[in-house]
C-alpha cells in the first residue's frame, strides 16, 4: 500500500478521530463526521474529513469532500501552516481542493508534504502556484519529476522553465520524461537566464498568447489527402507567432502545444525543433498518420515514424509512409507486405515513388495473383 493512499488504517489516525475515521466504523457514525457533526477541531478535523473523503461509501465520501470545500480559508489555512498532518492527508487535501491556490501553496510549503504530492500539483496548477514550486531548488533536484510536470504545465512561465532546465543541466540531472530535454539544454547554452520576477516577462506573455492561439486546434482528419496541410490552413496566425519564437520556446511549444502547433513545428528547418515535435508525449497516432502523408517533412521525421512500433499498428500510418516519396526506401520496403492488393496496385503505377519500390510492389502483386490461380 502506498504511503499516500487513502483511507489510512485506523492505527495511523490521531487518537481523537479513530472512532469516526476508521474505515470499518459504522456508516451512520462516518456520515455524521463527514457532515462536521462531531466534536473535532483543527488539524484533527481536516484529517478526519480528508480521510472520509476517500471512504468506499460514496455518500460518506461526497459529504466529507463537500464539508472540506465549504471550510473557510481563515479556518483552514492556519491549520495547514501549523498543524501536524500525515503526508497522505496532505495529498488527499490537494486532490480535493485542487482549485484553491492558497491551500495548494500551504500544502507545498508544509514540512510533511511528499514530493509525489508536489509533482501532482505541478501538473495542472496555476501560474502563481508554479512559481511557488519553482523556488525550492533542492526539492526539484531531488525529485526531477516535479520539473517535468512544470515543463508540461501550460501555465508555467517560459522564463521559469528555461531557468529550471538550466538548473537541472548544471547539476547533471536529466529530465527523462521530456524527450527533447537535451535539445532544450543545448538551445539555452550561452544565454543569459533571467532571474525570477514578480510579474511575467514580455516573453512569458508572448509564449502564453501563442498557447492560447493554439488551444482547441487539435483535431486532425486523416481522411484528408494531407491532414497536416489542412490543419496548417487553420493555423496561420499561430504560424506567425511561432516564427518569432526563440529556439527553446519552439522546443517547449512542441511539448506543451496542441496538434496545430506541432503541425507547424514538425516542418521547422532546425532538426532539434522538428524532432521535439515528433517525439512530443502528446503526439498521437492520427497526427503521425497525417504527418506521414506530408511531403514537406524531412526524411528524419518519416524515419522516426517508421520506427515507432505503437504507431505502426495503424494501417493508415504504414500506407502513408509507403506512398510518401520522401520516405527512405528501406523503411517503405518493410511495409509492402502489409499493403492490401488495391494499394499495391496503386503503388505499382504511382509516379511519385522510387522505381525500386514500384517494381517490388508489382512483383508482390503478381506473386499474390499467381498464388490464387
C-alpha positions, 0 to 999 in steps of 0.5 A: 500500500502506498504511503499516500493512499487513502483511507489510512488504517485506523492505527495511523489516525490521531487518537481523537478521530479513530472512532469516526475515521476508521474505515470499518466504523459504522456508516451512520457514525462516518456520515455524521463526521463527514457532515462536521457533526462531531466534536473535532477541531483543527488539524484533527478535523481536516484529517478526519474529513480528508480521510472520509473523503476517500471512504468506499461509501460514496455518500460518506465520501461526497459529504466529507469532500463537500464539508472540506470545500465549504471550510473557510480559508481563515479556518483552514489555512492556519491549520495547514501552516501549523498543524501536524498532518500525515503526508497522505492527508496532505495529498488527499487535501490537494486532490480535493481542493485542487482549485484553491491556490492558497491551500495548494501553496500551504500544502507545498510549503508544509514540512510533511508534504511528499514530493509525489504530492508536489509533482501532482500539483505541478501538473495542472496548477496555476501560474502563481502556484508554479512559481511557488514550486519553482523556488525550492531548488533542492526539492526539484533536484531531488525529485526531477519529476516535479520539473517535468510536470512544470515543463508540461504545465501550460501555465508555467512561465517560459522564463521559469522553465528555461531557468529550471532546465538550466538548473537541472543541466548544471547539476547533471540531472536529466529530465527523462520524461521530456524527450527533447530535454537535451535539445532544450539544454543545448538551445539555452547554452550561452544565454543569459537566464533571467532571474525570477520576477514578480510579474511575467516577462514580455516573453512569458506573455508572448509564449502564453498568447501563442498557447492560447492561439493554439488551444482547441486546434487539435483535431486532425482528419486523416481522411484528408489527402494531407491532414497536416496541410489542412490543419496548417490552413487553420493555423496561420496566425499561430504560424506567425507567432511561432516564427518569432519564437526563440529556439527553446520556446519552439522546443517547449511549444512542441511539448506543451502545444496542441496538434496545430502547433506541432503541425507547424513545428514538425516542418521547422528547418532546425532538426532539434525543433522538428524532432521535439515535435515528433517525439512530443508525449502528446503526439498521437497516432492520427497526427503521425498518420497525417504527418506521414502523408506530408511531403514537406517533412524531412526524411528524419521525421518519416524515419522516426515514424517508421520506427515507432512500433505503437504507431505502426499498428495503424494501417493508415500510418504504414500506407502513408509512409509507403506512398510518401516519396520522401520516405527512405526506401528501406523503411517503405520496403518493410511495409509492402507486405502489409499493403492490401492488393488495391494499394499495391496496385496503386503503388505499382503505377504511382509516379511519385515513388522510387522505381525500386519500390514500384517494381517490388510492389508489382512483383508482390502483386503478381506473386499474390495473383499467381498464388490464387490461380 
